[in-house]
Amino acid sequence: MLARQGAAVVDTDDISRQLTAAGGAAIPEIARIFGAQFVNEAGALDREAMRALVFSDPAAKRRLEAIIHPLVAGETARQSLKAEQDGARCLVFDVPLLVESARWRPLLHQILVIDCSEETQISRVMARSGWPRETVERVMAGQADRTLRLASADICLFNETESLDELASLVRQTALIFGL
């Protein structure tokens, strides 16, 4: 929605997915460090197998992050520079684990958090990803809690019951703050 208002968006989750897709830059190192069983037949990261490993082994999570995070940072910098060269007035970084990473705060002018209740978050992830509730709760337990996310926000949009049209209206109002 911010992109429709004129912002350039760098989506770090999308970058990560590209890096771990078939032929992605992270795949050779993932196979070397974790073994071929973590790369599926198509040549992409076996997300289910890796998710099971990193939730049961914190050291494995750190090893995976050591592979992925530098690659994401490099591509993020490349996309940011291109957006600036193209004359972007506002650059939005879509970072799912922004609060968990000390790297981001010093780089940003403002943090916008889109918030909802934890129950709504669980329901939405279950509907989107088809995961059982227990899996969603395990993933959430490994992330910054809602209180910490809200405390990190300069601006917060509450998206509990709003329709997409109502959310779009809130985003348009917020875009004005960003000079869009």
FENMOTA-V787119 format. One record per pair of residues at least 4 apart in sequence whose C-alpha atoms are under 7 Angstrom apart, sorted by the first residue. I is the first residue (numbers start at 1). J is the second residue. Records with the same first field share a line. If there is no record, write none. Layout:
BEGIN
I = J / J
END
This chain:
BEGIN
1 = 5 / 168 / 171
2 = 6 / 7 / 171 / 175
3 = 7 / 8 / 9
5 = 172 / 175 / 180
6 = 180
7 = 88 / 89 / 90 / 91 / 92
8 = 83 / 88 / 90 / 91 / 92
9 = 91 / 92 / 93 / 94
10 = 76 / 79 / 92 / 93 / 94
11 = 15 / 93 / 94 / 95
12 = 16 / 72 / 76 / 94 / 95
13 = 17 / 95 / 96
14 = 18
15 = 19 / 72
16 = 20 / 68 / 72
17 = 21
18 = 24
19 = 24 / 25 / 26
20 = 24 / 26 / 27 / 44 / 45
21 = 44 / 45
22 = 42 / 43 / 44
23 = 27 / 43
26 = 30 / 67 / 68
27 = 31 / 44 / 45
28 = 32
29 = 33
30 = 34
31 = 35 / 36 / 38 / 39
34 = 38
38 = 45 / 46 / 49 / 50
39 = 43 / 44 / 45 / 46
40 = 44 / 45 / 46
46 = 50
47 = 51
48 = 52
49 = 53
50 = 54
51 = 55
52 = 56
53 = 57 / 60
54 = 58 / 60 / 61
57 = 61
58 = 62
59 = 63
60 = 64
61 = 65
62 = 66
63 = 67
64 = 68
65 = 69
66 = 70
68 = 72
69 = 73
70 = 74
71 = 75
72 = 76
73 = 77
74 = 78
75 = 79
76 = 80
77 = 81
78 = 82
79 = 83
80 = 84
81 = 85
82 = 86
83 = 87 / 88
84 = 88
90 = 178
97 = 101
98 = 104
99 = 144 / 149
100 = 143 / 144
104 = 108
110 = 154
111 = 153 / 154 / 155
112 = 153 / 154 / 155 / 156
113 = 150 / 153 / 155 / 156 / 157
114 = 156 / 157 / 158 / 159
115 = 156 / 157 / 158 / 159
116 = 120 / 121 / 158 / 159 / 160
117 = 121 / 160
118 = 122
119 = 123
120 = 124 / 160
121 = 125
122 = 126 / 133 / 136
123 = 127
124 = 128
125 = 129 / 136
126 = 130 / 131 / 132 / 133
131 = 135 / 136
132 = 136
133 = 137
134 = 138
135 = 139
136 = 140
137 = 141
138 = 142
139 = 143
144 = 148 / 149
145 = 149
146 = 150
147 = 151
148 = 152
149 = 153
159 = 167
162 = 166 / 167
163 = 167
164 = 168
165 = 169
166 = 170
167 = 171
168 = 172
169 = 173
170 = 174
171 = 175
172 = 176
174 = 178
175 = 179 / 180
176 = 180
END
